[in-house]
Amino acid sequence: MERKMYELTFPQKNIWLVENYNKNTALNVITGMVNIEQNFNEEFCEIAINEVIKNNEAVRARIVLNENEAKQYFEKYEYEKIEVVDLSSFSESQILEYMDGLAFQSFFSYENKLYDFKILNYGEGKGSVFMRIHHIIADGWSGSKIASQIVEVLESLDSNN
């Protein structure tokens, strides 16, 4: 089955050009986190992340290089298993160091996901959903909307149990 390709928008083309001049940097990486201070549930976090991926076609955008021109297509949704990182034995400074390491990793590549979610478990009923999204598919506003959607799903799941 052939994928339907779309032109990049003007802002996406600019970001793609910057990405090509600054390869292997985190210059275009947007990070965010949803902190859960009580009733942390890894399964609910995974469901919430998958709801965001399923309901936001732009998140599923993939970039391809076609005759030296960047194009995009939208991947069909499939449920994803999200990595859970147990940080319950880490000190606060070790947790911050771990998150800095995640935030400053480059991850742009053609035909691959342009987002990365991790579920961070701090123990004692606390945790976070950590997200990294490439700027070519999101900006600060859309990143905050994604975080809000995660919170909405988590609150819905929590109230139904």
N, C-alpha and C positions, 0 to 999 in steps of 0.2 A: 504494500500500500504506500503510495507516494504521499509525503507530507505537504501540506499547504504552507508555503513560505510567504512571509510578510517582510516588507521593508522595515528597517529600523526607523523610529521617529527621529527628528532632528536632534533632540537632546540625547537620545541613545547613541546616535552616530558620534556626537561629541565625546561621550563617555567612552565609547569603543576606541576612539582615536587616542584619548588620554591613556586608556588601558594598554594600548599597543606601545606607547612611548615609556610607560612605567610598568613594565612586566614584572611579575612576581613580587608585587608590593600590595599592601592592604589599603592603598589610596582610595579605592572605590568600594570599600567594604563598609556597610552600615551594620552596626551591632545594636542589640537591645536585649532587655531581659524583663521577664515577668516574675516577680518574687512572690512566693507563697509562704506566708508566715505561720499558717496552721492548716491542718487537715491535708497536707501534701499527699498527692496520690499520683504515682508514676503512670498508671494506666490512664487516668483521666487526662494527664498532660499529653500523652501520646494521641489520644482521641482528639483533643483540642487542636493539636498541631496538624493532624491529618484533615480535620475540618477546614482549616485555613488553606491548606494545600489544595484540597478538593474544590473549594468555593472561590478560589482566586486564580483564574487562568493565567494572569500575568506572572504569578509566582512560578508557574510551570513553564515559563518561556525558556527556550534554549536558543543559543546563538550558533550559527554555522557560518563557515567561510565558503562562499560560492563564487568562483572566478574572481578572487581577491576582493569580494564585496561581502560585508557582513549582512546576514539575513536572520530572521527569527521564525521559529515555529513554536507551537504550544503542545507540550507533551500531554498525553492522555493520563488522567489521574489513576494512580494505583496506590493502595494503602502502603504506608512505609513504616517499618520498624524504626523507632527513634532510639539512638544511643542514650543509655542512662549512665551517668558518671557518679559514682559514690564518692562524695567528698566529706563524709561524716567524720573521718579521722584527720582531716586537714585543719590547720589553724586558719584564722581569718586572713593572715598575710599569704599563706599558701593558696587559699582559694582565689584571692585577688591576682596572684601571680599566674595561676592556671588560666583564669579568665582573660588576662592580658595576652597570654600566649595564644589563646583562641582568636581573640579580636584582631591580632596583628598578622594573621595568616592570610596569604593570598589564596584565592581558590577559583579564579576565572579560568575556564577552559571551554573549548568549543564542544557543543552537543552534550554537555553535562549540566547538572543542577547548578543553579546560581543562588542557592540558599543552603543553609546548614542549620539544623536545630539540634540542640542537646538538652536533655533533662538532667538537671543537677540536683542530687539528693544530699542535703546537709545533715540529715538525721533529725531526730526529735520533732518529726512532723513538719519540717521546713524544707523548702527546695526552690528551684527556679527553672524556668524555661529560658534557655539562652538561644538567641538567634543571630545569625550572620546572613545578610542578604546583599547581593551585589547591587551597586547603584544603577546598573543598566536596567534592572527590573523594578527598582523601588527607590524612593527617596525618604527623607525623614518623616514626612507626613504619612506616606503609605506604611512605613515601618511602625509608626504609632497606631495606625488602624489595625495592622496585623496583631499587635500586642493586645489591643482592645478586643479583637475577635477571640483571641485565646482566652482572655479573662471571661468574656461572655459565655463561652462554651464551658469553661471550668465551673463557673457559678451555676449554670444550668445543670450540669452533671452532679454537682455537690448538693443542690437543692432537691434533686430527684432521688437521693439516697438517704 
